[in-house]
Amino acid sequence: LIPMMEKEPRIAEIKKKLPLYEDEQRIRHTLGVYDECIWMAQTFGLLEEDAVTLCIAALLHDITKSKTDEEQLALCEKYGIPLPEDRSSVLSTLHQTTGALFARETFGKEIATDKAMSAISCHTTGKAGMSALDKMLFTADFTEPGRKYRSCAEIREYLHGECEKINKNDKAALYRLLDDTTKRIIGFTVTYLIEKGRKIDAKMISAWNDLV
């Protein structure tokens, strides 16, 4: 799968242009998510086009992450993204919403497809009714090998370890594990935010309620 991805022209185009939008540290994270998504595509036996879509979403997921709060708000105005009155509660997660639309504007719908945009638009918070690709990018963003936090390492070890125990033909078991891992990440994040006395994005609450 890796050689196929490296020859894929859409992947090559994004990789070539990444330095225009991300610094070296952010690119390292992005490529870590990309590698984790390749592993997921192989492990879950995704069809080729779905695998490409997932990897495109991985490369584009943080395309607006480096923008300032003012730039994020300007993109929201440009794209007609509604904001709550308390803007401080969403600024840290806005890049997922602006990123999906910026990716479409910048790379076009042949690269930033509807499925890729969906995954990008919820990679930080999740959302109700997540697709399998949405869950994979959401999980990979947390479990990519560059994440050194104990919680990230524990969930990464759990996901990879449990996948090794499952027969790769047992798709139902694999997708149950994906749901469980997504739920674990949301559960950890919500608990962390509560302990820190911070606000929880409504999309994350919706994602949790949908999964349980």
Stockholm file with secondary structure:
# STOCKHOLM 1.0

chainA/1-212         LIPMMEKEPRIAEIKKKLPLYEDEQRIRHTLGVYDECIWMAQTFGLLEEDAVTLCIAALLHDITKSKTDEEQLALCEKYGIPLPEDRSSVLSTLHQTTGALFARETFGKEIATDKAMSAISCHTTGKAGMSALDKMLFTADFTEPGRKYRSCAEIREYLHGECEKINKNDKAALYRLLDDTTKRIIGFTVTYLIEKGRKIDAKMISAWNDLV
#=GR chainA/1-212 SS CHHHHHHCHHHHHHHHHGGGTCCHHHHHHHHHHHHHHHHHHHHTTCCHHHHHHHHHHHHHTTTTTTSCHHHHHHHHHHHTCCCCSCGGGTTTTHHHHHHHHHHHHHHCTTTSCHHHHHHHHTTTTCCTTCCHHHHHHHHHHHHSTTCCSHHHHHHHHHHHHHHHHSCTTCHHHHHHHHHHHHHHHHHHHHHHHHHTTCCCCHHHHHHHHHHC
#=GC SS_cons         CHHHHHHCHHHHHHHHHGGGTCCHHHHHHHHHHHHHHHHHHHHTTCCHHHHHHHHHHHHHTTTTTTSCHHHHHHHHHHHTCCCCSCGGGTTTTHHHHHHHHHHHHHHCTTTSCHHHHHHHHTTTTCCTTCCHHHHHHHHHHHHSTTCCSHHHHHHHHHHHHHHHHSCTTCHHHHHHHHHHHHHHHHHHHHHHHHHTTCCCCHHHHHHHHHHC
//
